[in-house]
Amino acid sequence: MQDIYITIIYVALLIPSLLVVKETRMRILNLHSGIRTLYFLPITVAALLCYVFIVMPVLSRFPILNLSWLGYNIAVGPLAHQGVIGIIPFVPLLVYMLIHVNYFEEYYFRKSSKRVVIWGFLHILMGVSLSAVFILLPLGFFYKYIYSKYGINHAYALHFATNIVLIGVTISLYFII
């Protein structure tokens, strides 16, 4: 029953990206025009890895920070609780969704510091734990800096690339561990 409930939520999250399928070519062009900002990618990836391997184990000692309605980000698929077998079939859909969602996140949530904070906490609705906000906020402010200095396409390309690396690392860890 829970799998059906999670699948319904996942489909509801997928529908907006399917409604803008005609914009996919434009989003890819946006990514291409912001590609030179990817020299910042080691900063965002290093921050995430430091969080996962150093900060998260410390924060996990505080039960309130582990609160999550799902235990993982629903964007990885409705069957992620089954491990890599439940994630891999949904990776193409995830990449497609990120092409659109990351653009709109940059478009709507990088215009002010208040919106960056809202963006960070909105991830809790996606199923991530409260402690994830401790890394999302600095990353969000970094994307805001890129947005302000270089423009939306650069912030979007960096955000998208960071997420793609994060997906790759996550899937790789399933095979390593």
Beta strands, then each sheet from edge to edge (+ up, - down):
end
